[in-house]
Amino acid sequence: MSGEALPLSGRPGEQRPPLQHTVDRLVEMAGGRGVQAEAYGERSLSRRIKVFGGEVEHLTVARRTGVGLRVFRDGSSGCAYSSDVSERALSTVVERALAHAGVTQPDRYAGLPSPPAAIPDLVIYHPGLASLSEERKIALAVEAERAALDHDPRVRLVENTLYVDDDAEVAIASSLGVRGSYRVGHCYLFLYVLAEQDGQTETGIAYEVARDPALLDPGRCGREAAGRARRLLGARPCASFRGTVVLDPYVAASVLSVLGVALTADAVQKGRSLFAALEGHAVATPLVQLIDDGAHPDGLASAPFDGEGVASQRTPLIADGVLQGFLYDTYTARKGGTRSTGNGVRGSYQSPPVVQPTNLVLQGPATPVTDIVAAIEHGVMVTDAVGVHSGANPVSGEFSVGISGVLIESGRLTRPLREVTLAGDIPSMLRGVVALGDDSRWVPNGSVLTPSLTLEGMAIAGS
């Protein structure tokens, strides 16, 4: 296999116009038709390497280029997109967007944002992503798999070992003067491990994320995945009880991602959020500091501006337990009589922006996890939860999810658990937070930075 870095622009030697030039041209073409126009372009190179048994089982390299156009006329809007960025294709995109605008109902809140006064200066791309050879990227995955298998003889199989990276360029322009571009990249290792003992099989996962693949630690990733699987061997249900649970960062991130959706203005305005009338009220213990930070230097979802060209920012959601506000894009901000928080997120150039969290960050005073466990008389360390998103009601906040983990008795981690259910509601959970761990990490569940989360008064349903 070639170790040559693949150029973001396409095939070696291929010349393409700068992406900024392409979106500028599309706005020029549409603006000449008497509409407000916004063009958003992407050019990306993604790599996915799967290894099994020390060999490459699957390797894909995908290039994507495309532009999307939004037009607005008298409150009506239209969208169109194309993966062809030739002059002729851009002309077709304009015609399709205008045609769509001609048949949509006017909406007085629809429209484009004004240019931001300033955008944050972020370093969100590392050249090592492109310069590291493909052979070395394969070796990272192989090393992670080997570390997992060598960790414990009961680790019988690493079913999935992945190295994934993404190198992308984004550009935006609008007829109101929004204009900018940036390059962003990240990579990660992922393992899914199976451990076996006495006919029982348990699983464990682990991630390593970075902007520079040289910063990934495959040995640590492999050992963590193996350790999580090994720790559950011999798991069985416990008796039902009400007590303290410690959600490890992977599980805490899943809970926070559900919470983040409920804190969007779209959910509030549609009556789908349990926080709708609680702005300015205490919704959690004073320990809880929850922030959406689209400009975090290490965030997986960081960018200088959002999918509408609004500057990214740090938005407090819960401070000292008090609900500070919600996340807005341009549309929901106009509807709510406020301003966008820079949360108009696009899935790709093919879709218009929608209001979503960027990087959710939970922070507060940290307590060593060993001290947290030592102070618990009867509880559970939760290491896996199934169905967090489907098992949680965003309106009532009620949830019931299957969990695995380790029983805590008299301040010690004792035996592993499975076939246990954790039930409750998000308001009670937030009011029951008694400690944050010292193990904060980025979890690519969306993009969440969180430590372990300790909750009192939770209902554990077992045998």
Secondary structure as GFF3:
##gff-version 3
##sequence-region A 1 463
A	DSSP	alpha_helix	19	31	.	.	.	ID=ss1
A	DSSP	beta_strand	36	52	.	.	.	ID=ss2
A	DSSP	beta_strand	55	73	.	.	.	ID=ss3
A	DSSP	beta_strand	76	82	.	.	.	ID=ss4
A	DSSP	alpha_helix	87	101	.	.	.	ID=ss5
A	DSSP	alpha_helix	128	131	.	.	.	ID=ss6
A	DSSP	alpha_helix	134	151	.	.	.	ID=ss7
A	DSSP	beta_strand	155	174	.	.	.	ID=ss8
A	DSSP	beta_strand	179	197	.	.	.	ID=ss9
A	DSSP	beta_strand	200	210	.	.	.	ID=ss10
A	DSSP	three_ten_helix	213	215	.	.	.	ID=ss11
A	DSSP	alpha_helix	218	230	.	.	.	ID=ss12
A	DSSP	beta_strand	241	247	.	.	.	ID=ss13
A	DSSP	alpha_helix	249	262	.	.	.	ID=ss14
A	DSSP	alpha_helix	265	269	.	.	.	ID=ss15
A	DSSP	beta_strand	289	293	.	.	.	ID=ss16
A	DSSP	beta_strand	314	319	.	.	.	ID=ss17
A	DSSP	beta_strand	322	323	.	.	.	ID=ss18
A	DSSP	alpha_helix	330	336	.	.	.	ID=ss19
A	DSSP	beta_strand	344	345	.	.	.	ID=ss20
A	DSSP	beta_strand	354	355	.	.	.	ID=ss21
A	DSSP	beta_strand	360	363	.	.	.	ID=ss22
A	DSSP	beta_strand	366	367	.	.	.	ID=ss23
A	DSSP	alpha_helix	369	374	.	.	.	ID=ss24
A	DSSP	beta_strand	378	386	.	.	.	ID=ss25
A	DSSP	beta_strand	398	409	.	.	.	ID=ss26
A	DSSP	beta_strand	412	425	.	.	.	ID=ss27
A	DSSP	alpha_helix	426	431	.	.	.	ID=ss28
A	DSSP	beta_strand	433	437	.	.	.	ID=ss29
A	DSSP	beta_strand	441	443	.	.	.	ID=ss30
A	DSSP	beta_strand	448	450	.	.	.	ID=ss31
A	DSSP	beta_strand	453	461	.	.	.	ID=ss32
###
